[in-house]
Amino acid sequence: MLDQKTIDIIKSTVPVLEQHGESITKKFYELMFNNHPELLNIFNHANQKQGRQQKALAGTVYAAAKYIDQLEMIIPVVTQIAHKHRSLGIKPEHYPIVGEHLLLAIKEVLKDAATEEIVDAWGKAYGVIAEAFINVENDLYENAESKEGGWKDFRSFKVANIIQESEVIKSFYFKPADGGKITDHIPGQYISLKLTNIPGEEYTHIRQYSLSTSANNDYYRISVKREDANDNKPAGIVSTYLHSQVKIGDLIEISVPAGEFVLEDNSDKPILLLSGGVGITPMLSMLNHLANKDQKTVFIHAAINGNVHAFIDEVKQIEKNNEQITSYFCYEKPTASDKEAKVYQKEGYITADWLKDIKVNKESIIYMCGPVVFMQAMYTALIEAGFNKDQIRYEFFGPAMELKEPAIV
């Protein structure tokens, strides 16, 4: 436990962290990777380059300082991050390295303002916060290994099948190379792929991908969008490798399923599954699970057009077999073929008015996933349509972020 003086000092740094948090975390990663380049085998390089990892860590540090005397307030955040850490293989021995470089970054960014008293207080606080993470992660590691079909860290899987789902999305089916059992997953969870042999890449790359089908005893399926280069970012190293070079029969190291963004199976309330682009993957896992339930479900998916829209037939078949399920597709820029086939119900964007028009049950529990811009737009539309924010569950691909509260007039 922290003494009151240390708590007071940490809380006094909250305004400073609000102002300089991202500068501190940017410097932290720079220092740590310079001194421990082996850690580049764990962290997502793309998120580093885009600044998302730095922003996410700054938010976590800020929250830890703000609630240093009520750490139970950040347990949901700790648990969410701990799932990521377990799927990446973060271990207790990594935490002293992180702590050392976080304190160095605080000193370097704040300079004279980082008094010995402040640095000492943050050293003590970091120890308490690290212990919370380590304890949660230890439980997750033990649970992953002890479950039937579970394993420790990474396990070798064979690529059993590859299916082109749209112009930009491929599904990969994995079966354990040892022929053993695999543990179930909760709809919405993800697995980590550990890739050590990408041509031209010095470091290992680990990526999390949502499982895109319901639990079974035979295989895992992920569905990956090929991330092409554009004005804002380079092509995705891992997605390009998976799409262009991975073949049936190849071996890939995979983690036990993880993640807290899961279908709550203890409620009979109506469900709204809302996705954009490749954000359809966890929603599809949830829909496959709900296919055998007697639970009112609305499935809404937004895509640019039918060329990039995956799983149309799978969704429509599930809908056909369960009268409690209704699906809607929204195309931003439908092609002539889309218009002729009439596979979509909304052209343009999903809006609050349209959500009202299709009469989504106002008691629904809402799950949504997609690009950041889509998620922010949907969050605003849902609030404007009369839903409460405590009904909405969401997950970002990559480091966690906060959606901005809409300004409702």
Buried (B, 14 or more C-beta within 10 A) or exposed (E): EBEEEBBEBBBEBBEBBEEBBBBBBBBBBBBBBEEBEEBBBBBBBBBBEBBBBBBBBBBBBBBBBBBBEEBEEBEEBBBBBBBBBBBBBBBEEBBEEBBBBBBBBBBBBBEEEBEEEBBEBBBBBBEBBBEBBBEBBBEBBEEBEEBEEBBEBBBBBBBBEBEEBBEBBBBBBBBBBEEEBBBBBBBBBBBBBBBEEBEEBEBBBBBBBBBBBBBEEEBBBBBBBBBEEEEEEEEBBBBBBBBEEBEEEBEBBBBBBBBBBBBBEEEEEBBBBBBBBBBBBBBBBBBBBBBEBEBBBBBBBBBBBBBBBBBBEBBEEBBEEBEBBBBBBBBBEBEEEBBEEEBBEBEEBBBBEBBBEEEBEEEBBBBBBBBEEBBBBBBBBBBBBEBEEEBBBBBBBBBBBEBEEBEEE
